[in-house]
């Protein structure tokens, strides 16, 4: 079993809070992942380097404290084993991303229901106790140090149009349909394709930087350019490299170009220029593929904003931050959710 403890604290000065955390009997976190249920994407964050007596080396626990004076927090610590420890170091930084719940992606299970390539087929995500969770809402976006979780919907060199069912309970992955028929791309996609959890393109927001286009009401898409073919439902750690502003029938549909951290070339690429150097022609190929894939069905080509060119890593991070903030408003119900599932 993978127990989860939940501690609630009042709003207190940051270092007083850290002292309180250090004195608790905390679970020995294998993943050293922790997060707060925050109400804003702009919070101060500190990290404890915590050393249980039973552990030969310290590990990090992160805690967040909002600038909102009267707001309390739920701190989630995941792992196994127990023990007191001592703080051996304190680090401070800025947090840019909201989260609602924390699950260690390495412990998440994938369960298929129904027959593949059928209308009933679903890929559900389960926590370590077997409880269904939402890949969109319950898997954290940011891993820190510029890395993000990415959920594969469509493996490279495949054509079934798989996507998170944003209007179904627990938002499983299913094959998209049109007029009751399963949808396929006219040809295989050349990259792993999927979504960034805890992001949302707000259909009520007009983006002045992209021809005033409104969001497409979906999580942000990722095109992962690594060499391996991944599996539907696989969770990868990726770093963003560029962004393409696709406009699909008037709706803004961001494509974040990224690479998995375990790819052999990951250390070589850190921004848009590195992609051109080590993956020559890839950015143009991605743009052209998404521009033209609807043409065989008799539809017009998709368009792209930002001068029809990819934007750099900093711009991609800006898109991720803004869509994470939009998602935070959505799950707080500050914005009407319509038919979207928030579970």
N, C-alpha and C positions, 0 to 999 in steps of 0.2 A: 504494500500500500504506500501511497505517497501522501502523507498527511499535510494538511494546510491549517496553519494557525492564523487567527485574525485578532489583531490588537487594535484598540481604538484609543486615540489620544486627543485631548483638547488642543486648541491652538496655543502653542507655547513658543518662547524664543528657540531658535534653531539649536543652539548648542545644549540648552537644557533638555530639549527633546532627544538629542543624540545621547546624552548621559543616561536618560531614562531607558533608551533602547539598549544601551550597553549592559545595563543591569538586569535586563530580562533574561529568563531562560529561553533562549532562542533555539529553533530547530537548526541543526547543522545543514546548511544549504549546499547541496552538491552543485547546483547551477549558480549559486550566489545571486539569484535574481530576486528582487523585491520591488514593489511599487505601491504607490498610494492611489486610492480612488479619488482623482482630483477633479475639480470643477473648472479648471482653467488650464490652458496649454502653457501658461507662462508662470512657472513656479521655480523657487530656489530649491536646489537639490544638494545634499551632502552625501558622501559615502563613508561608511564605517569600514575600516579594515578590522574584522572581528576574528579572534583566535580562541576557539574552544580548547580546553585542556587536553581533550582527546585527539586533537588534530595537530599534526606536525607543522602545518603552515597556516597562515591566516587566510581568510577569504573576505570578500567585500559584500556588504549589505548596503543597499541604497535606500534613502528615505527622502521624502519630499515634504516641504512646508510651504504652504501657499502664502502669497502676499495678502490674502484676504484674512483680516485679523480674527474674525469670529467663526472661521470654518474649522470643523474637526475633520479627522482623517481616519480611514481604515488602512492599516499597514498589513500587507500580506507577505508572509514568509513561507517558503516552500522548501521541503527537503525531508530528511529523516535523521534520527538521532537527536539527543538533547545534550545540553551542557551550558554551564556558565562560561563566559569568556571575558576578555579584556579588550579595550580599544587600543590598538597599537598605532593607528594613524587616522587622521580625518582629512578628507579631500572635499573641496567645494567646486561646484560648477553650475551652469545654467541648464535647466531642462526645457526643451522646446516642444515636447510631445505629451499629449494627454493619454492616459490609459484607464481602463475600467477594471480589468482583472488580469491576473498574471498566471500563465500556465507555461511550464517548461516544455517547449516544443518537442524535445527529445522524448518526452514521456507521453505525448499525445498519440492515441491510436486512431487508425482510420478503419471504418467499417463500411463495406459495400452492401447495399440492399437492392434487390432486383437484378435483372439481367442486363449486362452491358449493352449499350446501344439499343435500349428500349425506353419507352416513355416513363416507366416506373423506376428506372435506375437512379440511385442516389449514393453519394459518398458522404457519410457522416463522420464527424470528428468526436472522439470520446476522450475524457480525461482519464487519469489512472484508475479511478474507481468505476469506470464504465459509463459514467454519466455523459450524455450528449452535451456538447458545447458548440458555440458558433465560431467558425473560422474567421468570420468577419469581425465580430464584436469581442470575442474572448481571448484571442491570441494577440499578444502585445505587438505594437508596431515597431518601436525603437528598441534596439539592443545596446545603444550607446556607441561611442567612438565611430559614428557615421555608418553603422550597420543597421539593417532592418530585416524583419521577417518578411518573407515572400512565400505565398501559397500557390503552388502550381495547379492550374486548371487544365491547361492543354500542353501535353508534352511536345517537344519539337519533333518534326517529321510525322505529324498526325494531322487529321483533318476534322474530327468530330468537334463541334463547337460546344465545349464544356464551359460552364460558368456557375458561380455561386448563385443559388436561388434566393435572392434578397427578400422575396415575399413569402418564404416558407419558414416554418418553425425550425430554429437552429441553423438556418441558411446553409443547407448541404450543397454540395456540387452536383449538378445535373447536366444533361445535354439540353441545350436550348432547342426550342421548338418554334415553328411558324405554321399557323393554320393546322395545328395538330400533328405536324410532321417534324421529325428530327432534323436538325440543321447541321450541315457540313460546310466547311470551306471548299471552294472549288479546287483547291490544291493544298498540299501539306504546308503547314507553317514551319518556318526554318529555325525557330527559336522556341525556348520554353516560355510559356505565356501564362499569366495569372494575375493575382491582385496583391496589393498592400493592405493588410488588415487595419482596421480602425482608421480608415480614410473614407471620404464620401465627397462626390462632386455634386454640390448643391444646385438643384435645378431652378432655384429662385435667385441665384446669384449670377449677375451679368459681368463677365470678365472684360474690362475695358482694354486689357492688353492683347486680347485675342478676339478682336472684332465684335466685342459685346456678346459673345456666345454664352449660353447658359449651360450649367453642368448637366451631365447625362443621368444623374440619379443613381450612380453606381460607385463602388469602390474604385480607386485608382488602379489602372492596369500597369503591369510590368512586362517588359520584354527582356528576358535573361539570355545573354549572348554566349554563355559558356559552352564547352565542347560536349558535355554529357547530355543525353536524353534523360529527363527526369520523369517522375510518375505523378499522375493526377493525385492530389492530396498531399504531396510531399511538401514539407516546410523547409525552405532554404534560408540561410543567412546571406544577404546580398548587400552590395554597396552601389548606390546610384551613380551614374556617369553622365547622363544627359536626359533631356526631355523633349518630346515631340507633342505639339499642340494640334491634335487631329480634330477636325470639325466634321461630325457625321450627321448629316441631315439637320444642320444648324445647331447641334449640341456639341459641347466641348467634351472631348474624350481623351484625356492625357495618357500618353504612353511614356513611362519612365524606363529608360534603357539602363540596365544594371548587369552586374556579373556576380555569380556566387563566390563566396569567400574561399570555398574549397576548390575552385577551378585553378588549373595549373598557371593560367595567365593573370590571375587576380592581382598579384602583387605588382604587375606591370602597368595596370590601367587604373587611374585615379580621377580622370576627367575626360572631357570630350576629345581633346587632342590626342590623348593616349589611345582612345578607341580607333581613331583614324590611323594611328601608327601601327598598332598591333592587330587590329581587325579592319584592314583597309576595305572601304566600300560598304561596310556593314550598316552604318547609319543611313546611307542613301537607300540601301536595299530594304531596310525596315520601313522607311517612309514610303517607298514605292509599293511595297507589298500591301500595306494598309490603305494606301490610296486606291489601289486597283482591284482589291479582292471582290468587290461587289459588282464589278463590270460584267463578268460572265452571266450574272443573273438579270442583266438588263438595266441595272441602276447606274446612276452617274458616279464618277470617281469622288472619293472623299477629298476634302480640302485640308490644308494645314495653315495655321496661323504663325505668328512670329517670323514673317518673311519666308515661309515655306522651308525654314531651316531648323535644325535641332538646337536647343539651348544647352548651356553648359551645366556642370554639376551643381553650382550654387543655385541656379534657377530651378533645377530639379528638386533641390532641398526646400526651396521656397514653396513649390507646388505641394510637396509632401506635408509641410508644416500647415499650410492653409487648408488643405483637405482634411487633415487630422483635426484641426480646430472646428471645421464644419461638422465632422463626425461627432465630436464631443457635444456640440449643440444639439445634434440629432438625438443622441441617446439620452440627453437630459430633457428631451422633448421641448426644447426652446424653439425648435422648428418643427412644423407638422411632418409626421412621418408617412402619412398616406397609407399605402398598402405595404410598406417596408416592415419586415420583422425586426424587432429590437431585441429578440431573445436568441 
